[in-house]
Structures are given as structure tokens and as C-alpha cells.
């Protein structure tokens, strides 16, 4: 088959509103497509092809690199961004493993379980602040602060500054690219990286029992990590922790409000049914719809030839809807028995914080469904992220509900 040219562009309002249908057409008609948008890139849309590419880091590279002009290229998103690399997100093995192992002890299932009571308590406190009112702005009052507070606490940053750590990651998803607000968000993100490097230097002199101190004293390649390397590592923890959970929880709660029969079924036996339901909602509403790679060596996918430095889009959203992998793939089946979704990634770059993310979103959903179970979403006043965002999230989402009582802990 000759090279498939399409007008595909994953950064348009049309795509944002019709992504699932767009990917269905690609899977059926052109599973390895080529678009000339954003400098040209390939789009894989079948589960097996995406699975294989994400596991083959020798061919499909995550690493960012600098061109002859010193501009950053490659990495996890298309188009390229001027941001320096996140560690270990924008690294390939063996570099990736050197940095990832530093985080494992803090993000393992056992480590998450140790922090569970504190996370649940803070989520309950957030609910206490709004439960008596009968209405709230879901994103700014609950879905954004809950994971952000958990993240800054995990790292060892000041809790009362959580908004400064969350705001630019949230803003970069919806402000207009090139605008003054966008430039401010970029500046705020770079401020975060500098602050993390300074905090690592401080922990070398004044250690504490936190992730910052552990990273400050970590070793890579048999030497001590530098403050800038440590900052790039913790910057990934901040970025992954403060926005993706927000986006997922908003979509999950909106779905359940629009499908009251599913919400009622879930509430009937919440503890038993919530884990599988969360996995299915993660399949259907992955907060990060697409990831990108750079081809390092000649490769053939189906009958298409890919060459070194070609860029490739790997849409986990499309993989999650492949009917060859998932029965009734277009439906939300809350009790789906087997669910090998690609939402947390595949291979060495599988999300290092997936255990923490699962726990936090389950705790957030449980808090809402137990304490304000009849909530309703005001779709007319809700606003999505902009089309340039790789995340499927919301800027605002007002909800209303029958007022309840503060918790006994409050």
C-alpha cells in the first residue's frame, strides 16, 4: 500500500470532540497513517501496533535531544516543545532505569498504603469545605486540590503552596499557545524546576524524612545525582501528580452523572465494585490520550516503512477502543472482568506513579459517591481544556447536590 496521507491533526477542536470516531475510522481504514500536520508524523491506531511500539524502546525512542541550533526535539508529545526533558519520561534505557529506580520506593503499592490514611483525611477535609453548600466548582474546589496536595506532601514541599505547584500545570493545558498567559505558565514551570533544584541543595545540608532528601542523596551511574538532574526527576512527579488525576476524576464523575443507572449500581456495593469500575473508566477516559516517540532505526509497521527521526503518535485512547482487544469496546462496562487498557502506558515507560494514581482517584470518587451521591453536572457552564492540550480535562465543571453534613473528623 502506498504511503497514506491524511489531514489528521490531534490538536483541533474537531478532533477533541470526535476523537473516538476518528480513531475508529483509522483502525478500520488506515491503521498506519501519515499526516503532514506539525511537520509530519505517523499515527498508529491498532492496539497490537501501539503495544509493540511502546515496548520497543530501541526503535521508538522517548528521549529528547537538541538539534544543531540547540532546540529541544523529540520527547513524549507532538509537536516538539522548548521545555527541557522530564526525567525519566524523556529518557531511554539505560538512563531511564537509573532515574526511575530512585522513585520506586516512594511510589510502590506498600508506600502508597502507608500514606493512605493521610490522603483520605485530606480528601475528606476538602469535601467538608463544600458539602453543606449544595454546590461547588468541582475542578478548583475538589478535583484539582486533592491530588495536588497529596503530591506536594509526598515530595516534601510546603502544603500551603500547593496552588503554586498545581496552577501552571493546569494552565498550560488550556491557555492559548503563544499568549501572555501561556508564556507566564512556561515561566512558572521553569520557576518550579529552579525551586526543586534549590530544595535539593537545601536537603543536602538539612535532611528531612521526605522524597526531596532521598533524591538529593541518590546515586546514578555510581555517582551522586546533581541538583538539576534531581529537579528534572521531581518535576515529572509534580507534573504527573497534579493534573492527570484531576482530568480523570472530572470525566469519571461527569460520566456517572450522565448515566445515573451506572452510578446507582456502583453505589449499591461501592467497596466491591469501585476497583473494576475505575479500571473501565480509565480505559474509556484516559487523561493522556496520546504519547509520541521518535524512530531511531528503519522499521516497518504493517506495510509502511518508517525511517530514523520520523515522529510517531501512539494514541492510547485508540488502543483502548480496539474491538479486537476489548469486547463491546464502545461501551462503558463497569464490571469488565479483564481490562488490559493502555492508559498507564506499556513497557519500561509504564507510569511509575500508577499505584498512587489509582489509590487517589478511587478515594476521590468514593468520597463524592458516598457524601454527595445525587450530584449533577452543569454541562452548559463546564469548559474543556484547549485543543493543544495532550490531556483530556476540564477548566471548570460546576456541580450541584443535596447539602450534606461535615464529617465527624472535621
C-alpha positions as CSV (number, residue, x, y, z in Angstrom):
1,X,0.0,0.0,0.0
2,X,1.3,3.5,-0.8
3,X,2.0,6.0,1.9
4,X,-1.2,7.1,3.5
5,X,-1.6,10.8,3.6
6,X,-4.3,12.2,5.9
7,X,-5.4,15.5,7.3
8,X,-5.3,14.1,10.8
9,X,-4.5,16.7,13.5
10,X,-4.9,15.8,17.1
11,X,-4.8,19.5,18.1
12,X,-8.1,20.7,16.8
13,X,-11.5,21.3,18.3
14,X,-12.9,18.8,15.8
15,X,-10.6,16.1,16.9
16,X,-11.2,16.9,20.6
17,X,-14.9,16.4,20.1
18,X,-14.7,13.4,17.8
19,X,-11.5,11.6,18.8
20,X,-13.0,8.1,19.4
21,X,-14.8,8.2,16.0
22,X,-11.7,9.5,14.3
23,X,-9.6,6.7,15.7
24,X,-12.3,4.1,14.8
25,X,-12.1,5.2,11.1
26,X,-8.3,5.0,11.2
27,X,-8.3,1.5,12.8
28,X,-10.7,0.3,10.1
29,X,-9.4,2.1,7.0
30,X,-5.7,3.1,7.6
31,X,-4.2,1.7,10.8
32,X,-0.8,3.1,10.0
33,X,-1.5,6.6,8.7
34,X,0.7,9.6,7.7
35,X,-0.2,13.2,8.3
36,X,1.7,16.3,7.2
37,X,0.5,18.4,10.1
38,X,3.1,19.7,12.7
39,X,6.0,18.9,10.4
40,X,4.7,15.4,9.5
41,X,4.2,12.3,11.7
42,X,2.9,8.8,11.6
43,X,-0.2,7.7,13.6
44,X,-0.7,4.1,14.7
45,X,-4.2,3.2,15.8
46,X,-4.4,-0.6,16.5
47,X,-3.8,-2.0,20.0
48,X,-1.2,-4.5,18.9
49,X,0.9,-2.0,17.0
50,X,0.8,0.6,19.8
51,X,1.6,-2.2,22.3
52,X,4.6,-3.3,20.3
53,X,5.9,0.2,19.7
54,X,5.7,1.2,23.4
55,X,7.7,-1.9,24.3
56,X,10.3,-1.4,21.6
57,X,12.3,1.5,23.1
58,X,15.2,0.6,20.9
59,X,13.2,1.6,17.8
60,X,10.7,4.0,19.2
61,X,12.6,6.5,21.4
62,X,11.2,8.6,24.2
63,X,14.4,10.7,24.5
64,X,14.5,14.4,23.9
65,X,17.6,15.7,22.1
66,X,19.0,19.1,21.0
67,X,19.4,19.9,17.3
68,X,22.2,21.9,15.8
69,X,20.6,25.2,16.9
70,X,20.3,23.9,20.5
71,X,16.5,23.5,20.3
72,X,14.9,20.5,22.1
73,X,13.4,17.9,19.8
74,X,11.6,14.6,20.3
75,X,10.1,13.5,23.5
76,X,6.6,12.4,24.6
77,X,4.5,15.0,22.7
78,X,3.9,16.3,19.2
79,X,4.7,19.0,18.3
80,X,8.1,19.4,19.9
81,X,8.3,21.8,22.8
82,X,11.0,24.0,24.0
83,X,10.8,22.6,27.5
84,X,13.9,20.7,28.8
85,X,13.4,17.0,29.4
86,X,11.4,15.5,32.2
87,X,13.2,12.5,33.9
88,X,12.7,9.6,33.4
89,X,9.8,10.4,31.0
90,X,12.0,11.8,28.2
91,X,14.9,9.3,28.6
92,X,15.6,5.9,27.1
93,X,17.2,2.9,28.8
94,X,19.7,2.6,30.4
95,X,19.3,6.2,31.5
96,X,15.6,5.8,32.1
97,X,16.2,2.9,34.6
98,X,18.9,4.8,36.5
99,X,16.5,7.6,37.4
100,X,13.2,5.6,37.7
101,X,14.6,3.3,40.4
102,X,15.0,6.4,42.7
103,X,11.3,6.9,42.7
104,X,10.2,3.3,43.2
105,X,10.4,3.1,47.0
106,X,8.1,6.2,47.3
107,X,5.5,5.1,44.7
108,X,5.2,1.4,45.4
109,X,1.9,-0.1,46.5
110,X,3.3,-0.6,50.0
111,X,4.4,3.1,50.2
112,X,1.0,4.2,49.0
113,X,-0.7,2.1,51.6
114,X,1.4,3.8,54.3
115,X,0.2,7.2,53.2
116,X,-3.4,6.2,52.7
117,X,-4.9,7.5,56.0
118,X,-3.4,11.0,55.4
119,X,-4.6,11.1,51.8
120,X,-8.1,10.0,52.8
121,X,-8.2,12.6,55.6
122,X,-7.3,15.5,53.3
123,X,-9.8,14.4,50.7
124,X,-12.5,14.4,53.4
125,X,-11.4,17.8,54.6
126,X,-11.9,19.2,51.1
127,X,-15.3,17.7,50.9
128,X,-16.2,19.2,54.3
129,X,-15.5,22.7,52.9
130,X,-18.2,22.3,50.3
131,X,-20.7,19.6,51.4
132,X,-23.0,22.0,53.3
133,X,-23.4,24.4,50.4
134,X,-25.2,22.2,47.9
135,X,-23.0,23.4,45.0
136,X,-19.4,23.9,44.1
137,X,-16.9,24.2,41.3
138,X,-15.7,20.6,41.1
139,X,-12.3,21.3,39.4
140,X,-10.9,24.2,41.6
141,X,-12.5,23.1,44.9
142,X,-12.0,19.3,44.8
143,X,-10.6,17.6,41.7
144,X,-7.5,19.9,41.4
145,X,-6.5,20.4,45.1
146,X,-6.9,16.7,46.2
147,X,-4.1,15.2,44.0
148,X,-2.0,18.4,44.2
149,X,-1.9,18.4,48.0
150,X,-1.1,14.7,48.0
151,X,1.7,15.3,45.5
152,X,3.4,18.2,47.2
153,X,3.2,16.4,50.6
154,X,4.8,13.3,49.0
155,X,7.7,15.3,47.7
156,X,8.2,17.3,50.9
157,X,7.1,20.7,49.6
158,X,5.1,23.2,51.7
159,X,1.4,22.2,51.7
160,X,0.1,25.8,51.8
161,X,1.9,26.4,48.5
162,X,0.1,23.6,46.6
163,X,-1.6,26.1,44.3
164,X,1.6,27.5,43.0
165,X,2.8,24.0,42.1
166,X,-0.5,22.9,40.5
167,X,-1.6,26.1,38.7
168,X,0.9,26.2,35.8
169,X,0.4,22.5,35.0
170,X,-3.3,23.2,34.9
171,X,-3.0,26.4,33.0
172,X,-0.7,25.1,30.3
173,X,-3.5,22.7,29.3
174,X,-6.0,25.4,28.4
175,X,-4.5,28.8,27.8
176,X,-3.9,29.9,24.2
177,X,-0.4,28.9,23.0
178,X,1.7,32.0,22.4
179,X,-0.5,34.2,24.6
180,X,0.8,36.1,27.6
181,X,-0.9,33.6,29.9
182,X,0.9,30.8,28.1
183,X,4.3,32.5,28.5
184,X,3.6,33.0,32.2
185,X,2.7,29.4,32.6
186,X,6.0,28.4,31.0
187,X,7.9,30.8,33.3
188,X,6.1,29.4,36.3
189,X,7.0,25.8,35.3
190,X,10.7,26.8,34.9
191,X,10.4,28.5,38.3
192,X,9.3,25.1,39.7
193,X,12.4,23.4,38.2
194,X,14.7,26.0,39.8
195,X,12.9,25.7,43.1
196,X,13.3,22.0,43.1
197,X,17.0,22.2,42.4
198,X,17.4,24.7,45.3
199,X,15.3,22.5,47.6
200,X,17.6,19.5,46.8
201,X,20.7,21.6,47.7
202,X,19.0,22.6,50.9
203,X,18.2,18.9,51.8
204,X,21.9,18.1,51.5
205,X,22.6,20.4,54.4
206,X,19.3,19.9,56.3
207,X,17.9,16.4,55.6
208,X,14.3,15.5,56.4
209,X,12.2,12.4,56.0
210,X,10.9,13.1,52.5
211,X,11.3,12.4,48.9
212,X,13.4,15.5,48.4
213,X,16.0,14.3,50.8
214,X,16.0,10.8,49.2
215,X,16.5,12.3,45.7
216,X,19.2,14.7,47.0
217,X,21.3,11.7,48.2
218,X,20.5,9.3,45.4
219,X,23.2,8.0,43.0
220,X,23.1,7.4,39.3
221,X,25.9,5.7,37.3
222,X,27.7,5.2,40.6
223,X,27.9,9.0,41.4
224,X,25.7,11.3,43.3
225,X,22.8,12.9,41.4
226,X,23.1,16.6,40.6
227,X,20.5,19.1,41.8
228,X,19.5,19.8,38.2
229,X,19.0,16.0,37.5
230,X,17.0,15.6,40.7
231,X,14.9,18.6,39.8
232,X,14.1,17.1,36.4
233,X,13.1,13.9,38.2
234,X,10.8,15.5,40.7
235,X,9.4,17.8,38.1
236,X,7.9,14.7,36.5
237,X,6.3,13.7,39.8
238,X,4.8,17.2,40.1
239,X,3.5,17.2,36.5
240,X,2.2,13.7,36.7
241,X,0.6,14.1,40.1
242,X,-1.2,17.5,39.9
243,X,-3.2,17.3,36.6
244,X,-3.8,13.9,35.2
245,X,-5.8,12.7,38.2
246,X,-7.8,15.9,38.1
247,X,-8.7,15.3,34.5
248,X,-9.7,11.7,35.0
249,X,-11.8,12.3,38.1
250,X,-13.7,15.1,36.3
251,X,-14.5,12.8,33.3
252,X,-15.4,9.9,35.5
253,X,-17.8,11.9,37.7
254,X,-19.4,13.6,34.6
255,X,-19.9,10.1,33.0
256,X,-21.6,8.8,36.1
257,X,-23.9,11.9,36.3
258,X,-24.9,11.3,32.7
259,X,-25.5,7.6,33.4
260,X,-27.5,7.5,36.7
261,X,-28.2,3.8,36.3
262,X,-24.5,3.0,36.3
263,X,-24.0,5.4,39.3
264,X,-26.7,3.7,41.3
265,X,-25.4,0.3,40.5
266,X,-21.9,1.4,41.6
267,X,-23.1,2.9,44.9
268,X,-25.1,-0.2,45.8
269,X,-21.8,-2.0,46.6
270,X,-19.2,0.7,46.3
271,X,-16.2,-1.0,48.0
272,X,-16.6,-4.2,45.9
273,X,-17.4,-2.6,42.6
274,X,-15.2,0.5,42.6
275,X,-11.9,-1.0,41.7
276,X,-13.1,-2.7,38.4
277,X,-15.2,0.4,37.6
278,X,-12.2,2.7,37.9
279,X,-10.2,0.5,35.5
280,X,-13.0,0.6,33.0
281,X,-13.4,4.4,33.3
282,X,-9.6,4.7,32.9
283,X,-9.9,2.7,29.7
284,X,-12.7,4.9,28.4
285,X,-11.4,8.2,29.6
286,X,-7.6,8.1,29.6
287,X,-6.4,11.5,30.9
288,X,-3.5,11.5,28.5
289,X,-4.9,10.4,25.1
290,X,-1.7,10.2,23.1
291,X,2.0,9.8,23.5
292,X,4.8,10.3,21.0
293,X,8.0,8.6,20.0
294,X,10.9,9.2,17.6
295,X,12.0,6.4,15.3
296,X,15.7,5.6,15.8
297,X,16.2,2.9,13.1
298,X,14.4,1.7,10.0
299,X,11.2,-0.1,10.9
300,X,8.2,-1.5,9.1
301,X,4.8,-1.4,10.7
302,X,2.3,-3.5,8.7
303,X,3.3,-2.4,5.2
304,X,4.5,1.1,6.0
305,X,8.2,2.0,6.1
306,X,9.3,4.2,9.0
307,X,12.7,5.9,8.9
308,X,15.1,7.3,11.5
309,X,13.9,10.7,13.0
310,X,10.3,10.1,11.9
311,X,7.9,11.1,14.6
312,X,5.1,8.7,15.6
313,X,1.9,9.3,17.5
314,X,0.8,6.4,19.7
315,X,-2.8,7.1,20.9
316,X,-3.6,5.0,24.0
317,X,-7.2,6.2,23.5
318,X,-7.3,4.3,20.2
319,X,-5.7,1.2,21.7
320,X,-8.3,1.2,24.5
321,X,-11.1,1.1,21.9
322,X,-9.8,-1.6,19.6
323,X,-12.6,-4.1,19.2
324,X,-10.0,-6.9,18.6
325,X,-8.9,-6.4,22.2
326,X,-12.0,-5.3,24.0
327,X,-15.5,-6.8,23.7
328,X,-18.1,-4.0,23.5
329,X,-15.2,-1.6,23.3
330,X,-17.5,1.4,22.6
331,X,-19.5,0.8,25.8
332,X,-18.6,1.5,29.5
333,X,-18.8,-1.9,31.1
334,X,-18.1,-1.1,34.8
335,X,-17.7,-4.8,35.8
336,X,-15.5,-5.7,32.8
337,X,-13.6,-8.8,34.0
338,X,-10.4,-8.5,32.0
339,X,-9.1,-5.0,31.2
340,X,-5.6,-4.7,29.7
341,X,-6.0,-1.0,28.9
342,X,-3.0,1.1,27.9
343,X,-3.9,4.2,29.9
344,X,-0.8,4.0,32.2
345,X,1.4,3.1,29.3
346,X,3.2,-0.1,28.4
347,X,6.8,-1.3,28.7
348,X,9.6,0.5,30.6
349,X,7.7,3.8,30.5
350,X,4.6,2.4,32.3
351,X,3.6,5.1,34.7
352,X,5.8,4.9,37.8
353,X,3.0,6.6,39.8
354,X,0.2,4.3,38.7
355,X,-0.4,2.7,42.2
356,X,-0.6,6.2,43.8
357,X,-2.9,7.5,41.0
358,X,-5.2,4.5,41.3
359,X,-5.5,5.0,45.1
360,X,-6.1,8.7,44.9
361,X,-8.8,8.6,42.2
362,X,-10.5,5.7,44.0
363,X,-10.5,7.7,47.2
364,X,-11.8,10.8,45.5
365,X,-14.6,9.0,43.7
366,X,-15.6,7.2,46.8
367,X,-15.8,10.4,48.8
368,X,-18.1,12.0,46.2
369,X,-20.3,9.0,45.7
370,X,-20.8,8.4,49.5
371,X,-21.3,12.0,50.6
372,X,-23.0,13.8,47.7
373,X,-24.3,10.8,45.6
374,X,-27.0,12.9,43.8
375,X,-24.6,15.5,42.4
376,X,-25.5,16.9,38.9
377,X,-23.0,18.4,36.5
378,X,-23.9,21.7,34.8
379,X,-22.7,20.9,31.3
380,X,-23.6,24.3,29.9
381,X,-21.1,26.1,32.2
382,X,-18.4,23.4,32.0
383,X,-15.4,24.2,29.9
384,X,-12.8,21.8,28.4
385,X,-9.1,22.1,28.0
386,X,-8.0,23.7,24.8
387,X,-7.3,21.5,21.7
388,X,-3.5,21.9,22.1
389,X,-3.5,20.0,25.3
390,X,-2.5,16.3,25.3
391,X,-4.7,15.8,28.3
392,X,-8.5,15.3,28.2
393,X,-9.5,17.5,31.1
394,X,-11.7,20.4,32.2
395,X,-11.0,24.0,33.2
396,X,-14.4,24.3,35.0
397,X,-17.2,21.9,35.9
398,X,-19.9,23.3,38.3
399,X,-21.9,20.7,40.2
400,X,-25.0,20.9,42.5
401,X,-26.2,18.4,45.0
402,X,-28.3,17.9,48.1
403,X,-26.4,19.6,51.0
404,X,-24.9,17.2,53.5
405,X,-23.1,17.2,56.8
406,X,-19.4,17.7,57.7
407,X,-17.6,14.6,58.7
408,X,-17.0,13.8,62.4
409,X,-13.3,14.2,61.9
410,X,-13.9,17.8,60.9
